[in-house]
Amino acid sequence: MKKTPLYERHLALGATMTEFGGWTMPVQYTSILEEHRNTRTLAGLFDVCHMGEIEVRGPQALDLLQWVMSRNLADQRVGEMKLSAITNERGGIIDDVTVYKRGEGHYMVVTNAATREGDLEWILRARRERGLEGAAVTDRSDAIGKVDIQGPLAQKILAEIAEGDLETLRFYHALDTRVAGMPALVSRSGYTGEDGFEVYTEADRIGEIWDLLMRIGDPHGLKPAGLGARDTLRLEAGMMLYGNEMCQAVTPFEVVYGWITDLDKEFIGRDALRKQKESGVRKKLVGFEIIGRGIARHGYPVLSGTEKIGEVTSGTLSPTLGKAIGMAFVPVRFTAPGTELEIEIRGQRAKARVVPLPFYRGRK
């Protein structure tokens, strides 16, 4: 099992550790509920060193990324980051990634933890088959460390040790700067529904930034947050999790990624996706809330009468909203907001209602 550079710090903080995507990661330090609420109201600090960073450089870097990504990156400016999907020939999602443009012909692709090796192999294969050897592809995942600070006070806390104007840094933009005196890349985005920043620096120095943030953030209420809070926060924010809502059998049009799929440019899977868009999707991801009692979990059946029509992908009792929420794949005719569904929870049927995503919209 792999360990991040912050592993010993997690143990010292008394974290409960768990396996996630081949890594030993903190699931909680105190409680998921406490870490969730602290991030919503003050700030939470997350270890995300397990995510992958793939550098693509050279005169054909953009050509390679255009061929691999569903998103059109032609108009991307230096300093911008863009969400995109990597799709297979059938249009299925291999991963959802963020693409940073660091300079002309210089990009960094940030992948999910469990998919990073597969993403790298896919990009290298695409380069070889497309004859794009003018794009140098380097896996920098082990050399780069990353922490995320999320919450209403994230900017205030990070600004105490980061150079540059964080206040004017726009959402989904990045800044090459110095944090705690060392070179770092800081971007503004996140998956919690709150304002937040990602901090990248060399892996062997990310611990210094973690320690300093913990120290200067303590008077402001900054606390570490584990995978448990990360999952409930992202679900409230309507963010999908690879392996739950996405896999290679699911296309961008079946989830909420139609907006990052540009069928007017060439990329792997475009023809299949074009056909699907013309014919229409049969199933689609929806958000739902339980009416009454019960909490739906991953894999629970979604029912209509005696028929199983779908499956829950994620579900929890929302700490912020105080009700059970979740996401599920259902046939298109059941996707209109207000549509009533039934979900089998431990052998009992619970009524649910389709609601728009996200469940929670934070301050940014």
NORSULLIN-V189256 format. One record per residue. RES is the residue in one small letter. PSI is psi in whole degrees, 0 to 359 (* if undefined). OMEGA is omega in radians with two decimals (NA if undefined). Layout:
res=[RES | RES]
psi=[PSI | PSI]
omega=[OMEGA | OMEGA]
This chain:
res=[m | k | k | t | p | l | y | e | r | h | l | a | l | g | a | t | m | t | e | f | g | g | w | t | m | p | v | q | y | t | s | i | l | e | e | h | r | n | t | r | t | l | a | g | l | f | d | v | c | h | m | g | e | i | e | v | r | g | p | q | a | l | d | l | l | q | w | v | m | s | r | n | l | a | d | q | r | v | g | e | m | k | l | s | a | i | t | n | e | r | g | g | i | i | d | d | v | t | v | y | k | r | g | e | g | h | y | m | v | v | t | n | a | a | t | r | e | g | d | l | e | w | i | l | r | a | r | r | e | r | g | l | e | g | a | a | v | t | d | r | s | d | a | i | g | k | v | d | i | q | g | p | l | a | q | k | i | l | a | e | i | a | e | g | d | l | e | t | l | r | f | y | h | a | l | d | t | r | v | a | g | m | p | a | l | v | s | r | s | g | y | t | g | e | d | g | f | e | v | y | t | e | a | d | r | i | g | e | i | w | d | l | l | m | r | i | g | d | p | h | g | l | k | p | a | g | l | g | a | r | d | t | l | r | l | e | a | g | m | m | l | y | g | n | e | m | c | q | a | v | t | p | f | e | v | v | y | g | w | i | t | d | l | d | k | e | f | i | g | r | d | a | l | r | k | q | k | e | s | g | v | r | k | k | l | v | g | f | e | i | i | g | r | g | i | a | r | h | g | y | p | v | l | s | g | t | e | k | i | g | e | v | t | s | g | t | l | s | p | t | l | g | k | a | i | g | m | a | f | v | p | v | r | f | t | a | p | g | t | e | l | e | i | e | i | r | g | q | r | a | k | a | r | v | v | p | l | p | f | y | r | g | r | k]
psi=[133 | 153 | 143 | 167 | 347 | 9 | 310 | 327 | 322 | 317 | 318 | 332 | 0 | 25 | 147 | 123 | 152 | 166 | 135 | 112 | 32 | 6 | 152 | 112 | 155 | 126 | 329 | 155 | 315 | 290 | 152 | 318 | 315 | 317 | 324 | 307 | 325 | 321 | 321 | 325 | 331 | 268 | 147 | 147 | 127 | 137 | 116 | 33 | 344 | 349 | 161 | 148 | 117 | 122 | 134 | 119 | 158 | 174 | 338 | 19 | 313 | 320 | 318 | 315 | 324 | 326 | 332 | 328 | 145 | 335 | 142 | 116 | 7 | 327 | 10 | 133 | 156 | 130 | 350 | 149 | 143 | 138 | 138 | 168 | 144 | 124 | 154 | 184 | 334 | 0 | 2 | 152 | 115 | 324 | 157 | 132 | 165 | 140 | 118 | 134 | 108 | 335 | 180 | 124 | 25 | 114 | 156 | 125 | 122 | 121 | 169 | 161 | 313 | 343 | 359 | 321 | 320 | 322 | 315 | 314 | 321 | 317 | 318 | 321 | 317 | 320 | 315 | 312 | 333 | 352 | 41 | 54 | 351 | 5 | 115 | 127 | 122 | 127 | 111 | 16 | 318 | 343 | 343 | 134 | 152 | 131 | 150 | 135 | 123 | 145 | 168 | 333 | 10 | 312 | 315 | 317 | 310 | 326 | 339 | 338 | 1 | 136 | 156 | 166 | 97 | 332 | 323 | 358 | 119 | 156 | 138 | 38 | 159 | 159 | 125 | 118 | 201 | 136 | 128 | 32 | 0 | 150 | 136 | 156 | 126 | 127 | 160 | 110 | 194 | 174 | 10 | 347 | 357 | 170 | 149 | 166 | 147 | 139 | 120 | 135 | 183 | 142 | 323 | 359 | 0 | 333 | 326 | 320 | 318 | 311 | 316 | 318 | 318 | 322 | 309 | 338 | 342 | 313 | 339 | 357 | 11 | 132 | 151 | 149 | 139 | 189 | 330 | 311 | 324 | 321 | 317 | 326 | 313 | 327 | 317 | 324 | 0 | 21 | 139 | 154 | 129 | 134 | 336 | 294 | 339 | 145 | 182 | 351 | 359 | 135 | 163 | 328 | 343 | 346 | 217 | 30 | 19 | 328 | 345 | 24 | 109 | 102 | 357 | 356 | 160 | 133 | 163 | 124 | 355 | 316 | 318 | 320 | 326 | 318 | 320 | 320 | 323 | 321 | 338 | 147 | 153 | 328 | 161 | 151 | 133 | 160 | 150 | 159 | 143 | 135 | 110 | 221 | 160 | 150 | 121 | 142 | 168 | 129 | 351 | 141 | 143 | 130 | 152 | 106 | 233 | 2 | 134 | 119 | 351 | 194 | 141 | 136 | 324 | 149 | 149 | 169 | 113 | 118 | 329 | 318 | 342 | 25 | 162 | 130 | 169 | 180 | 151 | 154 | 130 | 160 | 152 | 327 | 350 | 14 | 351 | 135 | 136 | 344 | 133 | 138 | 172 | 141 | 132 | 115 | 107 | 47 | 354 | 147 | 132 | 138 | 145 | 162 | 134 | 131 | 156 | 152 | 149 | 165 | 328 | 135 | 113 | 187 | 135 | *]
omega=[-3.11 | 3.12 | 3.10 | 3.10 | -3.10 | -3.04 | -3.08 | 3.11 | 3.12 | 3.12 | -3.13 | 3.12 | 3.10 | -3.09 | 2.92 | -3.05 | 3.13 | 3.08 | 3.11 | 3.08 | 3.14 | -3.10 | 2.98 | -3.00 | 3.08 | 3.09 | 3.05 | 3.09 | 3.09 | 3.01 | 3.13 | -3.11 | -3.12 | -3.13 | 3.08 | -3.08 | 3.12 | 3.11 | 3.12 | -3.00 | -3.09 | 3.12 | 3.08 | -3.13 | -3.03 | 2.98 | 3.10 | 3.12 | -3.10 | 3.11 | -3.06 | 3.05 | 3.13 | -3.13 | 3.10 | -3.06 | 3.02 | -3.06 | 3.13 | -3.13 | -3.13 | 3.13 | -3.14 | -3.12 | 3.09 | -3.12 | -3.07 | -3.01 | 3.05 | -3.09 | 3.05 | -3.08 | -3.03 | -3.09 | -3.11 | -3.14 | 3.06 | -3.11 | 3.11 | 2.95 | -3.10 | 3.03 | 3.11 | 3.02 | 2.92 | -3.05 | 3.07 | -3.07 | 3.13 | -3.13 | 3.12 | -3.05 | 3.04 | 3.10 | 2.90 | -2.96 | 2.93 | -3.11 | 3.09 | 2.99 | -3.06 | -3.13 | 3.10 | -3.11 | -3.10 | -3.07 | 2.98 | 3.13 | -3.13 | -3.01 | 2.96 | -3.05 | -3.03 | -3.04 | -2.96 | -3.14 | 3.11 | 3.10 | -3.12 | 3.14 | -3.12 | -3.14 | 3.12 | 3.10 | 3.13 | 3.12 | -3.11 | -3.06 | -3.13 | -3.13 | -3.09 | -3.09 | 3.07 | 3.05 | 3.10 | -3.10 | -3.09 | 3.06 | -3.12 | -3.02 | -3.10 | -3.09 | -3.06 | 3.02 | -3.06 | 2.97 | 3.11 | 3.02 | -3.03 | 3.08 | -3.08 | -3.12 | -3.08 | -3.11 | -3.11 | -3.10 | -3.09 | -3.11 | -3.14 | -3.12 | -3.13 | 3.04 | -3.13 | -3.06 | 3.14 | -3.08 | -3.10 | 3.09 | -3.05 | 3.09 | -3.09 | 2.98 | -3.06 | -3.06 | 2.98 | -3.03 | 3.05 | 3.09 | -3.07 | 3.07 | -3.11 | -3.13 | -3.11 | 2.98 | 3.13 | 3.08 | -3.10 | 3.07 | 3.09 | -3.01 | -3.07 | -3.04 | 3.11 | 2.95 | -3.12 | -3.07 | 2.96 | 3.12 | 3.11 | 2.97 | -3.14 | -3.03 | -3.07 | 3.10 | -3.10 | 3.11 | 3.12 | 3.12 | 3.09 | -3.09 | -3.10 | 3.09 | 3.12 | -3.08 | -3.09 | 3.14 | -3.07 | 3.13 | 3.13 | 3.13 | 3.12 | 3.10 | 3.03 | 3.13 | -3.07 | -3.09 | -3.13 | 3.11 | 3.11 | -3.10 | -3.14 | 3.10 | -3.10 | 3.13 | 3.06 | -3.13 | 3.11 | 3.14 | -3.12 | 3.12 | 3.13 | -3.07 | 3.03 | -3.10 | -3.05 | 3.00 | -3.07 | 3.09 | -3.11 | -3.12 | 3.13 | -3.12 | 3.12 | 3.04 | -3.07 | -3.05 | 3.05 | -3.08 | 3.09 | -3.13 | -3.07 | -3.09 | 3.12 | 3.06 | -3.12 | 2.96 | -3.12 | 3.12 | -3.06 | -3.07 | 3.13 | -3.13 | 3.10 | 3.11 | -3.13 | 3.14 | 3.14 | -3.10 | -3.13 | 3.14 | 3.12 | -3.13 | 3.14 | 3.11 | 3.09 | 2.95 | 3.09 | 2.99 | 3.14 | 3.05 | -3.10 | -3.01 | 3.07 | 3.10 | 3.12 | 3.12 | -3.14 | 3.07 | -3.14 | -3.11 | 2.99 | -2.99 | 2.93 | -3.01 | 3.12 | -3.04 | 2.97 | -3.05 | -3.12 | -3.07 | 3.09 | 3.10 | 3.10 | 3.08 | 3.13 | 2.92 | -3.05 | 3.12 | -3.10 | -3.03 | 3.11 | 3.08 | -3.11 | -3.12 | 3.09 | 3.06 | -3.11 | 2.97 | 3.10 | 3.04 | -3.04 | -3.09 | 3.13 | -2.97 | -3.11 | 3.08 | -3.12 | 3.12 | -3.14 | 3.12 | 2.96 | 3.13 | 3.13 | -3.13 | -3.14 | 3.06 | 3.13 | 3.13 | 3.08 | 3.10 | 3.12 | -3.12 | 3.09 | 3.14 | 3.13 | 3.01 | -0.01 | 3.07 | -3.07 | 3.10 | -3.05 | 3.13 | 3.09 | NA]
